[in-house]
């Protein structure tokens, strides 16, 4: 069945995101060695990676194809571990698109102040699960988190994500959360990030080393601002 784009819902450095309407159909999900499967969706999201004119055409093509495949692999891995994130429907590395399930809800950016400590603990738990699976999000802001109707936090937009078990990469991810909370939610930043860290310490493997490295990452950032 043909996919019908309903509306453009976002645009970032990686590409354009559309809400789409679909019906019953067989989906060939191929982000690597993934089996084809039959799945049903009424709404989906399609991300199209757009060409960048400032890059050499062959480099642009290679990079967009690589990132499209990698995002699909990450979404498939997240589905395997039952993580709250969009479910992969279809990866098309010829047209540079990734289609995924649509998550109904509010951006956490707009509702964090309703229950700041509770939602911040959920961020800490989700980030720990992500890191324990060896996945770095790479763009952790409250705009890339959806609170669904059951008050569950879903992480979205894995366009800059990658696989890594390096302490440095996990610390940088934490730093991104801290920076996002500080810049967008300044009035509640301190208590929110304290809850993120508290929950992350409980759940993340080797959390002591990661949080220690976070201090180094923060210091590095402050030195850059002074320079």
Secondary structure, 3 states (H helix, E strand, C coil): CCCEEEEEEEECCCEEEEEEECCEEEECCCCCCCCCEEEECCEEEEEEECCCCCCCHHHHHHHHHHHHHHHHHHHHHHHHCCCCECCEEEEECCCCEEEEECCCCEEHHHHHHHCHHHHHHHHHHHHHHHHHCCEECCCCCHHHEEECCCCCEEECCCCCCEECCCHHHHHHHHHHHHHHHHHHCHHHHHHHHHHHHHHHHHHCCCHHHHHHHHHHHHHHHHHHHHC
